[in-house]
Amino acid sequence: MTFDLKGKAVVLTGGSRGIGRSTALALAREGARLAVMARSEGGLAKTVRAVAREGGQAAPMACDITDDASVHNAVDRAAQVLGGIDVFLNVAGITLQKPLLEAEPEDFMPVMNTNLLGAVRCTRCAIPYLRDRRGVVVNVASIIVSNPFPHMGVYACSKWALAAYSHTLRQELHGTGVRVLTVYPSIVRTDMLEEEPVLARAPSQSPDACARAIVKAIKRGKQEAGTAWLPKISGALFKLYPPWGDRINRLFLPRGYK
Ligand SMILES: NC(=O)c1ccc[n+]([C@@H]2O[C@H](COP(=O)([O-])OP(=O)(O)OC[C@H]3O[C@@H](n4cnc5c(N)ncnc54)[C@H](OP(=O)(O)O)[C@@H]3O)[C@@H](O)[C@H]2O)c1
C-alpha cells in the first residue's frame, strides 16, 4: 500500500531540533501541513521558519509531553488548526548514559516518563482524531532495541518498552483503519549524541537521512522500519548469537569504556 502525504495533517513531537526538525522538513517537502510540538519555543520557531523556506507551513505547539494537561491542550489545538490529524509522530525523547549498576531507580523515572509515557499520553489524545481519518501513528524507538550497548541500559529499557507499546497498539487497532509504524533510527548526529560519548565511535547517519527513511516508511505503509542497513545486520547477529553482537559492539567502544 502507498500513502500520499500531500495535503495531509501531520503532528509531530520533538519538533524543536534534531530528527524531529529534519522530519518536519522532509514531510513539508511531501506537501504535508504540519503542527510541531516541543518545550522550546525558540526551537519551534526555528523549525517553523525552516519549513516556510521549503514552501510549507508548520504551526508551533509549545508542549511538555510529561504533563497530561499540556499534551491534551497541544494535541487538541493542533487538530483544530489543521482540521483533524492524519499522521501523529512520537519523536520526542531524552537519553541517559550510565552503567546499569550505578543507575538508581530514580534515574529511570524521567527517561521512562518521557520516552514511553510521553508517547502514551500523546497517542491517547491523538487516536480519536486518527480514527476519524484512518490515520497513522509513528513511534520513534531506537536501534538500541536490537543492538544493546553498554552504559545505555536505562535508555534501552525505555525504547524496548516503547517498541512493546507500539507492537501491541498495532494489534489492538487492527480493523479500525488506524495503522502503527515503529521506527528504529540508527545512531544519528544530533544534540542527543553529545550526551552519549560511549557511542562516539559507532557509525552514524545525519538527521536528514534518518528523516528521509521515516517519511519513506510512512509513504510505503510499513509497520516497522530501520533507518540504516549496517545496524540491521548487527541486530540480526544479536538475535542469532548474542556473543557475536557483543563482540562487534566492543570494536566500537571508545577507550575507557568496558
Ligand atoms: N540521535 C540518535 O542517535 C537517536 C537514535 C535512535 C533514536 N533516537 C530517538 O529519536 C528521537 C529524537 O532524537 P534526537 O536525536 O533528535 O534528539 P534531540 O536532538 O535531543 O531532540 C529531542 C527532542 O525531544 C524533545 N523533547 C524532549 N523532552 C521533551 C518533553 N518533556 N516534552 C516535549 N518535548 C520534549 C526536545 O524538545 P524540547 O527540549 O524543546 O522540549 C527535542 O525536540 C528520540 O526519541 C530519540 O530517542 C535518536
Ligand as a Chemical Component Dictionary entry (heavy atoms), coordinates in Angstrom:
data_LIG
# 
_chem_comp.id                   LIG 
_chem_comp.type                 NON-POLYMER 
_chem_comp.pdbx_formal_charge   0 
_chem_comp.three_letter_code    LIG 
# 
loop_
_chem_comp_atom.comp_id 
_chem_comp_atom.atom_id 
_chem_comp_atom.alt_atom_id 
_chem_comp_atom.type_symbol 
_chem_comp_atom.charge 
_chem_comp_atom.model_Cartn_x 
_chem_comp_atom.model_Cartn_y 
_chem_comp_atom.model_Cartn_z 
_chem_comp_atom.pdbx_ordinal 
LIG N1  N1  N 0  20.160 10.686 17.967 1  
LIG C1  C1  C 0  20.188 9.361  17.934 2  
LIG O1  O1  O 0  21.266 8.747  17.781 3  
LIG C2  C2  C 0  18.922 8.557  18.039 4  
LIG C3  C3  C 0  18.972 7.202  17.686 5  
LIG C4  C4  C 0  17.818 6.431  17.791 6  
LIG C5  C5  C 0  16.646 7.006  18.232 7  
LIG N2  N2  N 1  16.622 8.339  18.563 8  
LIG C6  C6  C 0  15.353 8.883  19.033 9  
LIG O2  O2  O 0  14.906 9.877  18.125 10 
LIG C7  C7  C 0  14.162 10.860 18.832 11 
LIG C8  C8  C 0  14.732 12.240 18.517 12 
LIG O3  O3  O 0  16.080 12.256 18.959 13 
LIG P1  P1  P 0  17.110 13.414 18.558 14 
LIG O4  O4  O 0  18.404 12.743 18.330 15 
LIG O5  O5  O -1 16.533 14.282 17.526 16 
LIG O6  O6  O 0  17.203 14.168 19.957 17 
LIG P2  P2  P 0  17.358 15.718 20.306 18 
LIG O7  O7  O 0  18.072 16.437 19.227 19 
LIG O8  O8  O 0  17.897 15.759 21.690 20 
LIG O9  O9  O 0  15.836 16.223 20.307 21 
LIG C9  C9  C 0  14.938 15.734 21.257 22 
LIG C10 C10 C 0  13.576 16.361 21.015 23 
LIG O10 O10 O 0  12.666 15.862 22.006 24 
LIG C11 C11 C 0  12.001 16.977 22.609 25 
LIG N3  N3  N 0  11.650 16.688 23.996 26 
LIG C12 C12 C 0  12.426 16.105 24.952 27 
LIG N4  N4  N 0  11.770 16.065 26.125 28 
LIG C13 C13 C 0  10.542 16.629 25.903 29 
LIG C14 C14 C 0  9.420  16.892 26.725 30 
LIG N5  N5  N 0  9.385  16.570 28.042 31 
LIG N6  N6  N 0  8.342  17.483 26.168 32 
LIG C15 C15 C 0  8.337  17.828 24.857 33 
LIG N7  N7  N 0  9.376  17.605 24.027 34 
LIG C16 C16 C 0  10.468 17.026 24.546 35 
LIG C17 C17 C 0  13.020 18.106 22.513 36 
LIG O11 O11 O 0  12.368 19.351 22.577 37 
LIG P3  P3  P 0  12.481 20.410 23.786 38 
LIG O12 O12 O 0  13.760 20.154 24.512 39 
LIG O13 O13 O 0  12.414 21.724 23.085 40 
LIG O14 O14 O 0  11.276 20.134 24.603 41 
LIG C18 C18 C 0  13.613 17.864 21.131 42 
LIG O15 O15 O 0  12.789 18.426 20.148 43 
LIG C19 C19 C 0  14.228 10.492 20.315 44 
LIG O16 O16 O 0  13.094 9.763  20.682 45 
LIG C20 C20 C 0  15.459 9.590  20.363 46 
LIG O17 O17 O 0  15.400 8.696  21.451 47 
LIG C21 C21 C 0  17.728 9.121  18.466 48 
# 
loop_
_chem_comp_bond.comp_id 
_chem_comp_bond.atom_id_1 
_chem_comp_bond.atom_id_2 
_chem_comp_bond.value_order 
_chem_comp_bond.pdbx_ordinal 
LIG N1  C1  SING 1  
LIG C1  O1  DOUB 2  
LIG C1  C2  SING 3  
LIG C2  C3  SING 4  
LIG C2  C21 DOUB 5  
LIG C3  C4  DOUB 6  
LIG C4  C5  SING 7  
LIG C5  N2  DOUB 8  
LIG N2  C6  SING 9  
LIG N2  C21 SING 10 
LIG C6  O2  SING 11 
LIG C6  C20 SING 12 
LIG O2  C7  SING 13 
LIG C7  C8  SING 14 
LIG C7  C19 SING 15 
LIG C8  O3  SING 16 
LIG O3  P1  SING 17 
LIG P1  O4  DOUB 18 
LIG P1  O5  SING 19 
LIG P1  O6  SING 20 
LIG O6  P2  SING 21 
LIG P2  O7  DOUB 22 
LIG P2  O8  SING 23 
LIG P2  O9  SING 24 
LIG O9  C9  SING 25 
LIG C9  C10 SING 26 
LIG C10 O10 SING 27 
LIG C10 C18 SING 28 
LIG O10 C11 SING 29 
LIG C11 N3  SING 30 
LIG C11 C17 SING 31 
LIG N3  C12 SING 32 
LIG N3  C16 SING 33 
LIG C12 N4  DOUB 34 
LIG N4  C13 SING 35 
LIG C13 C14 SING 36 
LIG C13 C16 DOUB 37 
LIG C14 N5  SING 38 
LIG C14 N6  DOUB 39 
LIG N6  C15 SING 40 
LIG C15 N7  DOUB 41 
LIG N7  C16 SING 42 
LIG C17 O11 SING 43 
LIG C17 C18 SING 44 
LIG O11 P3  SING 45 
LIG P3  O12 DOUB 46 
LIG P3  O13 SING 47 
LIG P3  O14 SING 48 
LIG C18 O15 SING 49 
LIG C19 O16 SING 50 
LIG C19 C20 SING 51 
LIG C20 O17 SING 52 
# 
